[in-house]
Amino acid sequence: MDVGNNLYQLGRSDEAELMGREVLVQRPQKLGPDHPHTLVAMENLANSVREQAQRYQADSSEKEAPSLHSSRSMSPSLVLASPR
């Protein structure tokens, strides 16, 4: 059973990363660095880290958006057309 992958599937990428790092310490030693299970563990860890990076980027953009919005004022000449 791949607990790290299950954690990733549940959206718990932080925990999945920790589990993946632990697995990558042991699997190459026990199975070898080129074993398919070792390679899958590496891919799973990469997925978890990628998910966290995307979430971090989204969080940063979300925090930045209000300041960008308030720093740009609407043009007084902007007129919204109403449907007739």
N, C-alpha and C positions, 0 to 999 in steps of 0.2 A: 504494500500500500504506500502511496506517495502522499504523505501528509502535507508537505509543502505545496504540491500542486492543488490539493483540495482546498487549502487555505487561500491560494490564489484565486481559484474558481469562486470562492465565497466573497471575494473582494477584500481579503485581508492580506494585502501584498506586503505590508510591513513584517508581519509574522512569517509569511511565506519566504521572504528574503532571509530572515534569520535561520529558518529551517534549511533553506537551500544552501546557505554558507556552511552550516554544520555538515550537511550531506557531502558537500564538495571537499571537505577535509578528509572524510573517510572513504568515499567510493573509489577515488583513484588509487588509494593505498591497497584496498581490498580487491578491486576488480581490474585496475589498470586505467590509465588515462584515455585510452581509445575504446574502452568497452562501451557498448550502446547505452547501458544504464547510466554510465558516467556522463556521456554526451547529452542524454535527456535531462539529467540533473543540471547541467550547465545551461541548457536552453530554458529550463524552468526558472532558474535564477535570473537569467537575462530578462525574461518576461516580467518577473516581479519588480526588478529594478526599473525597467522601462515604464511600467504602470505607475510607479512612485514618481518618476521624473515628469510624466505627463500630468499627474495630479498636482505636483508642486508648481508646474508651469501654469496650470489652470488657476490655482489658488493665487499665484502672484498676479496674474492678469486680472482676476476678480478684485483684488485689493487695489490695483492701479486704476481700474476703470472709473471709480467715482471722482478721483482727482483729475483725470483727463476730461471727464464730462463737465465738471464745474469750471475748468480752466478755459473751456471753449464756450463762448456765449453765442446765443442765437442771433443771427443778423436781424436788425429791426425791419429790414426791407423784405424779409421772408413772409410771403402771404400764402396761406393754405387755401386751396380751392375747395369749395364745398360742392358736393354733387347736386345737380339740379333735377 
